[in-house]
Amino acid sequence: MAVRKLALLVLLSLSALAVSASQLYTWTDENGVVHYSDKPVRGASQQVQPQSANVVPRLNDGVLPSSASQGIKPQGFKLAIRTPNNQQTIRDNLGRVSVAGGAVPQEVPQGFTFRLRMDGQVVSEPTAEPVFELINVNRGEHKLRLELLDPLGKVIASSPTTTIYLHRSTQASGGR
């Protein structure tokens, strides 16, 4: 009789464990991003994960807000700063630096914007054209980088760093 009760207890424990397991689907999209969902999706592989009393999985349907979900197809953009040239020395006593960049492909979807960083800090508001005028830049070495932002403000491309050297005369030198 004790053996029957033990066998029944083991059988009930195993069935309870099977009921507590949940379905988990994983897949990798064309950008190499791994997604997880509790709903089947085309191309997803099914995995069985036991539920833990201490862990509550946070699952979604695999759809995150992105430029792709807004009807904009992501493309591989390449950015470049065209002027000033890398390693260029600029002589301007007012500290003016004109920066012009570009993207390949040149046609950037509507809602995408450009932003400029200097020495790691954002120095411009997002703009539709990659043209920037900086004023009163301190003399010395500066590193410039152009960024392309999607409509949600996420950086989707950035240019290689362009290093410039700004020379300004000081009042101590009499403006020479």
BAVEX-866856 format. One line per field, with one value per residue: residue number from 1; x, y, z of N, C-alpha, C in turn; chain; residue in three letters. Coordinates in Angstrom, 2 decimals, m for minus. Example, Ala and Ser with C-alpha at 12.3 -4.5 7.8 and 13.67 -1.06 7.14 Angstrom:
2
num: (1	2)
neast: (13.19	12.85)
nnorth: (m5.69	m2.25)
nup: (7.80	7.08)
caeast: (12.30	13.67)
canorth: (m4.50	m1.06)
caup: (7.80	7.14)
ceast: (13.20	12.90)
cnorth: (m3.30	0.03)
cup: (7.80	7.87)
chaine: (A	A)
residu: (ALA	SER)
END
This chain:
176
num: (1	2	3	4	5	6	7	8	9	10	11	12	13	14	15	16	17	18	19	20	21	22	23	24	25	26	27	28	29	30	31	32	33	34	35	36	37	38	39	40	41	42	43	44	45	46	47	48	49	50	51	52	53	54	55	56	57	58	59	60	61	62	63	64	65	66	67	68	69	70	71	72	73	74	75	76	77	78	79	80	81	82	83	84	85	86	87	88	89	90	91	92	93	94	95	96	97	98	99	100	101	102	103	104	105	106	107	108	109	110	111	112	113	114	115	116	117	118	119	120	121	122	123	124	125	126	127	128	129	130	131	132	133	134	135	136	137	138	139	140	141	142	143	144	145	146	147	148	149	150	151	152	153	154	155	156	157	158	159	160	161	162	163	164	165	166	167	168	169	170	171	172	173	174	175	176)
neast: (0.82	1.96	3.80	2.19	1.08	3.39	4.19	1.98	2.25	4.74	4.01	2.01	3.61	5.36	3.52	2.59	4.89	5.17	2.91	3.56	5.51	6.39	5.80	8.31	9.45	12.03	13.85	15.96	16.31	16.76	18.71	20.29	19.35	18.22	15.06	12.42	9.46	6.16	4.40	3.87	5.93	6.66	9.43	10.51	12.07	10.96	11.08	11.15	10.71	11.13	9.04	10.01	9.54	10.64	11.26	9.79	9.00	9.39	7.66	7.08	5.29	7.20	7.33	8.70	8.69	9.99	11.95	11.42	8.89	7.38	7.04	9.34	12.05	14.97	18.21	21.60	23.35	26.07	28.09	29.89	32.22	32.66	33.82	35.44	38.61	40.13	42.59	43.01	44.15	42.68	42.46	41.15	40.19	37.84	36.95	35.43	33.97	33.11	31.12	30.45	28.67	27.82	25.68	25.53	23.28	22.33	19.71	17.93	15.46	12.33	11.99	14.28	17.25	20.24	23.05	25.65	28.68	31.22	34.29	33.12	30.81	27.45	26.90	25.04	21.63	19.34	19.08	17.75	19.57	23.03	24.77	26.65	27.36	29.76	30.55	32.87	34.62	36.94	40.51	42.81	43.02	40.36	37.78	35.54	32.32	29.77	26.34	23.55	20.16	17.24	13.59	12.82	14.91	17.10	20.49	21.54	23.60	27.00	29.68	33.18	35.67	36.73	39.57	40.44	42.40	42.32	43.41	43.78	44.40	45.70	44.87	47.09	49.13	48.78	47.07	48.40)
nnorth: (m1.19	1.27	1.55	2.00	4.50	6.04	5.79	7.02	9.60	10.37	10.27	12.29	14.49	14.62	15.15	17.64	19.14	19.04	20.48	22.99	23.86	26.14	27.35	28.51	30.53	31.16	33.27	34.58	37.69	39.37	41.24	40.10	40.13	38.57	37.28	36.70	34.93	34.07	33.18	31.37	32.05	32.55	30.72	30.49	28.70	26.19	26.01	24.39	25.62	25.25	26.62	28.82	29.47	31.80	33.38	35.38	35.21	37.67	38.17	38.94	39.66	39.64	41.93	44.97	48.52	50.16	51.58	49.92	48.90	51.07	51.24	51.94	50.84	49.52	50.50	49.95	52.45	54.60	56.98	60.05	62.64	65.34	67.88	69.60	68.24	65.17	65.52	68.17	71.55	74.36	77.81	80.28	83.11	83.57	81.11	79.56	76.79	75.03	72.34	69.75	66.99	63.72	61.06	57.64	55.40	58.46	59.37	59.82	58.44	60.10	61.81	60.87	62.08	64.15	64.43	66.10	65.33	66.51	65.86	63.78	64.87	65.94	68.49	69.74	70.28	67.77	67.64	67.97	68.10	67.34	69.55	71.84	74.65	75.70	77.81	79.80	77.78	76.21	76.57	74.08	70.45	68.61	66.15	65.03	63.66	62.39	61.58	59.48	59.53	57.60	57.96	57.60	58.53	56.91	56.04	55.05	54.94	55.98	58.23	57.74	58.94	62.28	64.17	67.43	70.46	73.39	76.65	79.60	82.99	84.54	87.07	87.80	87.53	89.67	89.48	88.40)
nup: (0.00	0.73	m1.29	m3.50	m2.84	m2.84	m5.54	m6.77	m5.74	m6.92	m9.62	m9.72	m9.05	m11.25	m13.31	m12.50	m12.82	m15.60	m16.37	m15.40	m17.12	m19.72	m23.07	m25.22	m27.77	m30.05	m32.31	m34.89	m36.40	m39.65	m39.08	m37.23	m34.63	m31.73	m30.93	m28.56	m27.71	m26.52	m28.28	m31.32	m34.14	m37.58	m38.64	m36.14	m33.45	m31.23	m27.73	m24.58	m21.46	m18.03	m15.51	m12.96	m9.56	m8.65	m10.81	m13.18	m16.42	m18.95	m21.64	m25.10	m28.15	m30.05	m31.50	m31.68	m31.22	m33.94	m36.62	m38.74	m38.16	m38.71	m41.36	m42.66	m44.37	m43.05	m44.02	m45.02	m44.09	m44.82	m43.42	m43.80	m43.05	m45.02	m45.23	m42.65	m43.79	m42.63	m40.13	m40.70	m40.40	m39.04	m39.25	m37.46	m35.87	m34.52	m33.89	m35.65	m37.25	m40.04	m40.89	m43.09	m44.19	m45.47	m46.73	m47.74	m49.01	m50.69	m50.42	m47.71	m45.64	m44.92	m41.86	m40.68	m39.15	m38.84	m36.66	m34.90	m33.26	m31.12	m29.80	m28.38	m27.31	m27.86	m30.17	m31.69	m32.60	m33.77	m37.32	m40.66	m42.73	m43.31	m42.43	m40.63	m38.53	m36.45	m33.74	m31.92	m31.04	m28.98	m29.15	m30.40	m30.53	m31.97	m32.15	m34.53	m35.22	m37.23	m36.96	m37.80	m37.17	m36.45	m36.78	m34.11	m32.66	m32.34	m32.83	m35.94	m37.68	m37.97	m38.67	m39.52	m37.21	m37.48	m37.20	m36.25	m36.15	m34.44	m34.76	m32.98	m32.41	m29.47	m27.03	m25.64	m27.46	m29.06	m31.22	m33.33)
caeast: (0.00	2.86	4.43	1.19	0.99	4.63	4.12	0.99	2.85	5.73	3.26	1.40	4.68	5.82	2.49	2.57	6.05	4.87	1.92	4.16	6.43	5.77	6.37	9.12	9.86	13.13	14.26	16.90	15.87	17.77	19.76	21.03	18.78	17.48	13.77	11.77	8.03	5.38	3.52	4.65	6.22	7.29	10.88	10.95	12.25	10.23	11.86	10.35	11.43	10.37	8.78	10.59	8.70	11.33	11.48	8.62	9.51	8.74	7.60	6.28	4.95	8.31	7.24	9.14	8.60	11.24	11.72	10.87	7.46	6.71	7.01	10.62	12.95	16.32	19.24	22.95	23.85	27.46	28.22	31.24	32.39	33.36	34.67	36.85	39.31	40.78	43.90	43.12	44.34	41.80	42.90	40.03	40.27	36.53	36.66	34.36	34.24	32.00	31.16	29.49	28.79	26.95	25.31	25.36	22.72	22.09	18.31	17.63	14.00	11.74	11.97	15.64	17.96	21.68	23.51	27.11	29.37	32.60	34.95	32.19	29.64	26.55	27.06	24.00	20.30	19.12	18.68	17.49	20.74	24.28	25.58	26.68	28.25	30.15	31.13	33.58	35.24	38.25	41.65	43.35	42.59	38.96	37.35	34.18	31.64	28.42	25.44	22.24	19.16	15.95	12.53	12.71	16.10	18.14	21.60	21.59	24.87	27.89	30.86	34.48	36.07	37.58	40.32	40.82	43.21	41.90	44.38	43.22	45.38	45.28	45.08	48.45	50.05	48.45	46.29	49.26)
canorth: (0.00	2.40	1.66	2.62	5.92	6.66	5.85	8.04	10.89	10.66	10.54	13.61	15.49	14.74	15.81	19.05	19.76	19.19	21.55	24.29	24.26	27.04	27.32	29.66	30.51	32.08	33.40	35.66	38.42	39.61	42.10	39.34	40.35	37.42	37.63	35.68	35.14	32.93	32.85	30.89	32.99	31.84	30.63	30.40	27.36	26.03	25.50	24.22	26.14	25.09	27.84	28.90	30.29	33.06	34.11	35.57	35.63	38.80	37.81	39.79	38.98	39.78	43.17	46.13	49.71	50.48	52.21	48.91	48.75	52.27	51.20	52.39	49.71	49.93	50.30	50.10	53.78	54.93	58.42	60.59	64.08	65.73	69.02	69.68	66.97	64.59	66.08	69.53	72.66	75.48	79.04	81.21	83.76	83.51	79.72	79.05	75.54	74.60	70.89	69.23	65.54	63.08	59.67	56.75	56.15	59.87	59.60	59.39	58.48	61.21	61.60	60.61	63.34	64.11	65.10	66.20	65.23	66.99	65.36	62.89	65.58	66.42	69.93	70.27	69.68	66.98	68.43	67.16	68.16	67.16	70.77	72.45	75.79	75.81	79.12	79.93	76.52	76.42	76.14	72.78	69.28	68.22	64.97	65.21	62.46	62.62	60.46	59.44	59.09	57.22	58.82	57.43	59.11	55.90	56.19	53.87	54.97	57.09	58.37	57.62	60.17	63.22	65.00	68.75	71.27	74.78	77.65	80.93	83.84	84.96	88.49	87.96	87.65	90.89	89.18	87.94)
caup: (0.00	0.80	m2.59	m4.37	m2.49	m3.30	m7.00	m7.09	m5.41	m7.94	m10.86	m9.58	m9.07	m12.63	m14.12	m12.10	m13.45	m17.03	m16.52	m15.10	m18.19	m20.68	m24.41	m25.54	m29.15	m30.32	m33.69	m35.17	m37.60	m40.68	m38.53	m36.23	m33.30	m31.25	m30.35	m27.74	m27.65	m26.06	m29.40	m32.46	m35.22	m38.69	m38.55	m34.74	m32.90	m29.98	m26.61	m23.37	m20.31	m16.79	m14.77	m11.63	m8.69	m8.39	m12.03	m14.02	m17.72	m19.58	m23.04	m25.97	m29.39	m30.97	m32.26	m30.92	m32.05	m34.62	m37.91	m39.64	m37.91	m39.18	m42.80	m43.19	m44.45	m42.67	m45.03	m44.49	m44.39	m44.51	m43.27	m43.88	m42.96	m46.25	m44.85	m42.98	m44.00	m41.46	m39.80	m41.24	m39.48	m39.34	m38.58	m37.38	m34.56	m33.87	m33.57	m36.52	m37.96	m40.88	m41.08	m44.06	m44.31	m46.44	m46.48	m48.88	m50.13	m50.38	m50.07	m46.35	m45.49	m44.17	m40.41	m40.23	m38.94	m38.61	m35.44	m34.87	m31.97	m31.09	m28.59	m27.69	m26.84	m28.90	m30.33	m32.57	m32.56	m34.98	m38.48	m41.85	m43.62	m42.56	m42.54	m39.30	m38.33	m35.05	m33.45	m30.65	m30.66	m28.35	m29.96	m30.05	m31.29	m31.76	m32.90	m35.01	m35.71	m37.72	m36.64	m38.43	m36.19	m37.00	m36.21	m32.67	m32.04	m32.18	m33.77	m36.80	m38.41	m37.60	m39.55	m38.84	m36.51	m38.20	m36.26	m36.76	m35.25	m34.57	m34.28	m32.70	m31.73	m28.13	m26.81	m25.14	m28.59	m29.78	m32.41	m34.44)
ceast: (0.87	3.53	3.48	1.09	2.22	4.62	3.13	1.53	3.89	5.04	2.61	2.45	5.19	4.79	2.40	3.74	5.80	3.88	2.56	5.15	5.69	6.47	7.13	9.61	10.98	13.41	15.19	16.46	17.04	18.91	20.58	20.53	17.95	16.20	13.22	10.29	7.37	4.37	4.36	4.76	6.91	8.81	11.41	11.13	11.60	11.14	10.94	11.21	10.60	10.21	9.46	9.70	9.31	11.49	10.19	9.12	8.70	8.78	6.79	5.97	6.03	8.28	7.62	8.99	9.95	10.91	11.12	9.37	6.69	6.72	8.30	11.55	14.36	17.30	20.59	23.52	25.32	27.55	29.68	31.19	33.23	34.28	34.44	37.44	39.91	42.20	44.10	43.32	43.48	42.29	41.73	40.01	38.94	36.13	35.54	34.83	32.98	32.17	30.07	29.74	27.87	26.70	25.25	24.43	22.33	20.66	18.02	16.12	13.55	11.67	13.33	16.37	19.46	22.00	25.04	27.61	30.77	33.18	33.99	30.91	28.77	26.64	26.03	22.68	20.16	18.56	18.53	18.68	22.01	25.25	25.48	27.68	28.52	30.86	31.76	34.11	36.61	39.36	42.13	42.80	41.16	38.64	35.87	33.62	30.20	27.58	24.13	21.27	17.89	14.86	12.35	13.92	17.22	19.22	21.68	22.86	25.69	29.11	32.11	34.84	37.01	38.26	40.70	41.65	42.81	42.95	43.64	44.31	44.81	45.51	46.49	49.43	49.74	47.71	47.12	49.07)
cnorth: (1.26	2.63	2.34	4.12	6.67	6.82	6.92	9.44	11.30	11.01	11.91	14.72	15.71	15.44	17.29	19.80	19.99	20.31	22.91	24.74	25.16	26.91	28.62	29.49	31.54	32.09	34.58	36.35	38.68	40.50	41.39	39.52	39.13	37.90	36.43	35.99	33.90	32.51	32.36	31.94	32.20	31.89	30.50	28.95	27.32	25.45	25.38	24.66	25.89	26.43	27.75	29.81	31.67	33.93	34.17	36.05	36.78	38.56	38.82	39.03	39.15	41.06	44.32	47.36	50.03	51.15	51.21	48.77	49.99	52.35	51.68	51.19	50.16	49.59	50.46	51.44	53.88	56.44	58.82	62.10	64.48	66.92	69.30	68.28	66.48	65.16	67.50	70.53	73.82	76.68	80.02	81.79	83.78	82.07	79.14	77.79	75.17	73.12	70.51	67.74	65.01	61.64	58.92	55.64	57.55	60.14	58.98	59.49	59.66	60.86	61.27	61.95	63.08	64.88	65.07	66.10	65.79	66.57	64.54	63.55	66.03	67.94	70.53	69.58	68.82	67.84	67.52	67.12	68.03	68.33	71.50	73.59	75.91	77.14	79.07	78.59	76.83	75.93	74.79	71.68	68.93	67.03	65.13	63.87	62.81	61.38	60.61	58.82	58.68	58.09	58.69	57.98	58.13	56.11	54.91	53.84	56.13	57.06	57.99	58.97	60.98	64.11	66.30	69.46	72.72	75.69	78.97	81.74	84.23	86.45	88.76	88.12	88.87	90.62	88.69	86.50)
cup: (0.00	m0.54	m3.57	m4.10	m2.99	m4.82	m7.44	m6.82	m6.46	m9.25	m10.83	m9.64	m10.49	m13.51	m13.76	m12.73	m14.93	m17.26	m16.29	m16.17	m19.18	m22.03	m24.64	m26.96	m29.33	m31.82	m33.82	m36.45	m38.53	m40.20	m37.46	m34.81	m32.92	m30.57	m29.58	m27.69	m27.07	m27.12	m30.57	m33.56	m36.32	m38.55	m37.13	m34.34	m31.52	m28.92	m25.42	m22.20	m19.05	m16.08	m13.41	m10.81	m8.48	m9.63	m12.83	m15.37	m18.29	m21.08	m23.82	m27.24	m30.45	m31.78	m31.35	m31.79	m32.65	m35.93	m38.89	m39.43	m38.35	m40.70	m43.45	m43.19	m44.07	m43.77	m44.36	m44.91	m44.01	m44.50	m43.37	m43.69	m44.16	m46.02	m43.38	m43.16	m42.69	m41.34	m40.34	m40.11	m39.95	m38.55	m38.63	m35.98	m33.82	m33.53	m34.40	m37.25	m38.73	m41.16	m42.06	m44.22	m45.37	m46.07	m47.80	m48.41	m49.70	m49.94	m48.71	m46.18	m44.64	m42.69	m39.84	m40.13	m38.70	m37.33	m35.46	m33.43	m32.14	m29.75	m27.72	m27.21	m28.02	m28.96	m31.27	m32.30	m33.81	m36.11	m39.69	m42.80	m42.79	m42.71	m41.20	m39.28	m36.83	m34.85	m32.06	m30.13	m30.08	m29.26	m29.48	m30.95	m30.94	m32.65	m33.23	m35.47	m36.05	m37.42	m37.39	m37.44	m36.91	m36.37	m34.71	m31.92	m31.81	m33.24	m34.60	m37.63	m37.89	m38.50	m38.79	m38.20	m37.41	m37.16	m36.94	m35.69	m35.49	m33.95	m34.14	m32.04	m30.37	m28.00	m26.33	m26.30	m29.45	m31.08	m33.58	m34.71)
chaine: (A	A	A	A	A	A	A	A	A	A	A	A	A	A	A	A	A	A	A	A	A	A	A	A	A	A	A	A	A	A	A	A	A	A	A	A	A	A	A	A	A	A	A	A	A	A	A	A	A	A	A	A	A	A	A	A	A	A	A	A	A	A	A	A	A	A	A	A	A	A	A	A	A	A	A	A	A	A	A	A	A	A	A	A	A	A	A	A	A	A	A	A	A	A	A	A	A	A	A	A	A	A	A	A	A	A	A	A	A	A	A	A	A	A	A	A	A	A	A	A	A	A	A	A	A	A	A	A	A	A	A	A	A	A	A	A	A	A	A	A	A	A	A	A	A	A	A	A	A	A	A	A	A	A	A	A	A	A	A	A	A	A	A	A	A	A	A	A	A	A	A	A	A	A	A	A)
residu: (MET	ALA	VAL	ARG	LYS	LEU	ALA	LEU	LEU	VAL	LEU	LEU	SER	LEU	SER	ALA	LEU	ALA	VAL	SER	ALA	SER	GLN	LEU	TYR	THR	TRP	THR	ASP	GLU	ASN	GLY	VAL	VAL	HIS	TYR	SER	ASP	LYS	PRO	VAL	ARG	GLY	ALA	SER	GLN	GLN	VAL	GLN	PRO	GLN	SER	ALA	ASN	VAL	VAL	PRO	ARG	LEU	ASN	ASP	GLY	VAL	LEU	PRO	SER	SER	ALA	SER	GLN	GLY	ILE	LYS	PRO	GLN	GLY	PHE	LYS	LEU	ALA	ILE	ARG	THR	PRO	ASN	ASN	GLN	GLN	THR	ILE	ARG	ASP	ASN	LEU	GLY	ARG	VAL	SER	VAL	ALA	GLY	GLY	ALA	VAL	PRO	GLN	GLU	VAL	PRO	GLN	GLY	PHE	THR	PHE	ARG	LEU	ARG	MET	ASP	GLY	GLN	VAL	VAL	SER	GLU	PRO	THR	ALA	GLU	PRO	VAL	PHE	GLU	LEU	ILE	ASN	VAL	ASN	ARG	GLY	GLU	HIS	LYS	LEU	ARG	LEU	GLU	LEU	LEU	ASP	PRO	LEU	GLY	LYS	VAL	ILE	ALA	SER	SER	PRO	THR	THR	THR	ILE	TYR	LEU	HIS	ARG	SER	THR	GLN	ALA	SER	GLY	GLY	ARG)
END
